[in-house]
């Protein structure tokens, strides 16, 4: 259904019902805007990982396997 057809059908409704539909539409729009604002405040995954304690810093690229082995050796003294 096109927006124009929907608008015509809504305009044919009683004014009180039109107002309710408008209020609901505004509520949905505000909820969407609010959720976008919350998502923008979230940190990126890389920022979160970099801020974690216990991250093994290395000037060279390091693999997950290397990190796991390092953690196991720290934990179990291997």
Backbone as numpy.savetxt, mean C-alpha at the origin, in Angstrom:
# Nx Ny Nz CAx CAy CAz Cx Cy Cz
-22.31 0.15 -18.90 -23.16 1.32 -18.90 -22.26 2.56 -18.90
-22.59 3.51 -19.74 -21.80 4.73 -19.81 -22.12 5.64 -18.63
-21.21 6.55 -18.37 -21.41 7.48 -17.27 -22.64 8.35 -17.51
-22.86 8.77 -18.74 -24.02 9.61 -19.07 -25.33 8.88 -18.79
-25.39 7.61 -19.17 -26.60 6.82 -18.93 -26.84 6.65 -17.44
-25.79 6.40 -16.70 -25.90 6.27 -15.25 -26.37 7.58 -14.62
-25.79 8.68 -15.08 -26.17 9.99 -14.55 -27.65 10.28 -14.82
-28.14 9.93 -16.00 -29.55 10.14 -16.33 -30.45 9.32 -15.41
-30.06 8.08 -15.14 -30.86 7.23 -14.27 -30.87 7.77 -12.84
-29.74 8.26 -12.37 -29.67 8.81 -11.02 -30.53 10.07 -10.93
-30.51 10.91 -11.95 -31.30 12.14 -11.95 -32.80 11.86 -11.96
-33.20 10.69 -12.40 -34.62 10.32 -12.42 -35.10 9.89 -11.03
-34.18 9.66 -10.11 -34.53 9.22 -8.75 -34.98 10.41 -7.90
-35.68 10.14 -6.80 -36.05 11.22 -5.88 -34.80 11.93 -5.35
-34.93 13.23 -5.04 -33.79 14.05 -4.63 -33.08 13.49 -3.40
-33.84 12.96 -2.44 -33.24 12.40 -1.23 -32.32 11.23 -1.57
-32.76 10.39 -2.48 -31.95 9.24 -2.89 -30.72 9.71 -3.68
-30.87 10.73 -4.51 -29.74 11.31 -5.23 -28.69 11.82 -4.25
-29.16 12.50 -3.19 -28.23 13.02 -2.18 -27.49 11.88 -1.47
-28.20 10.79 -1.18 -27.57 9.64 -0.53 -26.50 9.03 -1.43
-26.80 8.92 -2.71 -25.84 8.37 -3.66 -24.62 9.28 -3.75
-24.84 10.58 -3.78 -23.74 11.54 -3.85 -22.86 11.44 -2.59
-23.49 11.35 -1.42 -22.73 11.24 -0.18 -21.91 9.95 -0.16
-22.50 8.86 -0.64 -21.78 7.59 -0.69 -20.59 7.68 -1.64
-20.80 8.29 -2.80 -19.72 8.45 -3.78 -18.58 9.29 -3.19
-18.92 10.36 -2.49 -17.90 11.18 -1.85 -17.16 10.40 -0.76
-17.88 9.57 -0.03 -17.27 8.73 0.99 -16.24 7.78 0.36
-16.63 7.14 -0.74 -15.73 6.20 -1.42 -14.49 6.94 -1.94
-14.68 8.10 -2.52 -13.55 8.89 -3.03 -12.61 9.28 -1.90
-13.17 9.72 -0.78 -12.33 10.11 0.36 -11.59 8.91 0.95
-12.24 7.76 1.00 -11.57 6.55 1.48 -10.39 6.20 0.57
-10.59 6.34 -0.72 -9.54 6.05 -1.69 -8.38 7.02 -1.52
-8.68 8.30 -1.39 -7.64 9.30 -1.18 -6.88 9.03 0.11
-7.60 8.66 1.14 -6.99 8.37 2.43 -6.05 7.17 2.33
-6.47 6.14 1.61 -5.63 4.96 1.48 -4.38 5.27 0.65
-4.50 6.16 -0.34 -3.33 6.56 -1.11 -2.34 7.31 -0.24
-2.85 8.19 0.62 -1.98 8.96 1.51 -1.24 8.03 2.47
-1.91 7.00 2.96 -1.27 6.04 3.86 -0.17 5.28 3.13
-0.43 4.89 1.89 0.55 4.14 1.12 1.78 4.98 0.79
1.58 6.29 0.58 2.70 7.17 0.28 3.60 7.33 1.49
3.04 7.17 2.69 3.83 7.32 3.91 4.66 6.08 4.22
4.34 4.98 3.55 5.08 3.75 3.80 6.46 3.84 3.17
7.42 3.22 3.84 8.78 3.19 3.33 8.89 2.12 2.25
9.88 2.29 1.42 10.12 1.26 0.41 10.72 0.04 1.09
10.62 -1.08 0.43 11.15 -2.33 1.00 12.64 -2.22 1.25
13.37 -1.58 0.35 14.82 -1.47 0.54 15.16 -0.62 1.75
14.38 0.44 2.00 14.62 1.26 3.19 14.37 0.46 4.46
13.32 -0.34 4.46 13.00 -1.16 5.64 14.09 -2.19 5.89
14.52 -2.88 4.83 15.56 -3.89 4.98 16.86 -3.24 5.48
17.20 -2.09 4.92 18.43 -1.42 5.33 18.38 -0.93 6.76
17.18 -0.68 7.28 17.06 -0.17 8.64 17.02 -1.28 9.69
16.88 -2.52 9.27 16.81 -3.62 10.22 18.14 -3.81 10.93
18.06 -4.21 12.19 19.30 -4.51 12.91 19.80 -5.87 12.47
21.10 -6.04 12.49 21.68 -7.33 12.14 21.92 -7.52 10.66
21.73 -6.49 9.88 22.02 -6.60 8.46 23.53 -6.69 8.29
23.97 -7.58 7.47 25.40 -7.75 7.22 25.78 -6.77 6.12
26.60 -5.81 6.49 27.01 -4.84 5.48 28.28 -5.33 4.81
28.36 -5.13 3.54 29.51 -5.57 2.78 29.69 -4.63 1.60
30.92 -4.26 1.31 31.14 -3.38 0.15 30.90 -4.11 -1.17
30.95 -5.44 -1.13 30.74 -6.25 -2.33 29.32 -6.83 -2.31
28.80 -7.19 -3.48 27.49 -7.85 -3.50 27.53 -9.13 -2.67
26.45 -9.40 -1.97 26.38 -10.58 -1.11 25.05 -11.29 -1.39
25.09 -12.60 -1.37 23.88 -13.37 -1.67 23.15 -13.72 -0.39
21.91 -14.13 -0.54 21.11 -14.59 0.60 21.78 -15.80 1.24
22.35 -16.67 0.41 23.03 -17.85 0.93 24.20 -17.44 1.83
24.96 -16.44 1.39 26.08 -15.95 2.20 25.60 -15.38 3.52
24.51 -14.63 3.47 23.95 -14.04 4.69 23.48 -15.15 5.62
22.81 -16.15 5.07 22.31 -17.26 5.89 23.46 -18.01 6.56
24.51 -18.27 5.80 25.66 -18.95 6.38 26.31 -18.12 7.49
26.41 -16.82 7.26 26.97 -15.92 8.28 26.12 -15.94 9.55
24.80 -15.87 9.37 23.90 -15.89 10.54 23.99 -17.21 11.29
24.05 -18.32 10.56 24.16 -19.63 11.20 25.48 -19.77 11.97
26.54 -19.23 11.37 27.83 -19.32 12.07 27.82 -18.44 13.31
27.13 -17.30 13.26 27.01 -16.45 14.45 26.17 -17.14 15.53
25.12 -17.80 15.10 24.21 -18.42 16.05 24.77 -19.70 16.65
25.38 -20.52 15.83 25.84 -21.84 16.28 27.35 -21.97 16.36
28.07 -20.92 16.00 29.52 -20.96 16.07 30.14 -21.92 15.07
29.52 -22.04 13.92 30.03 -22.97 12.90 31.21 -22.38 12.17
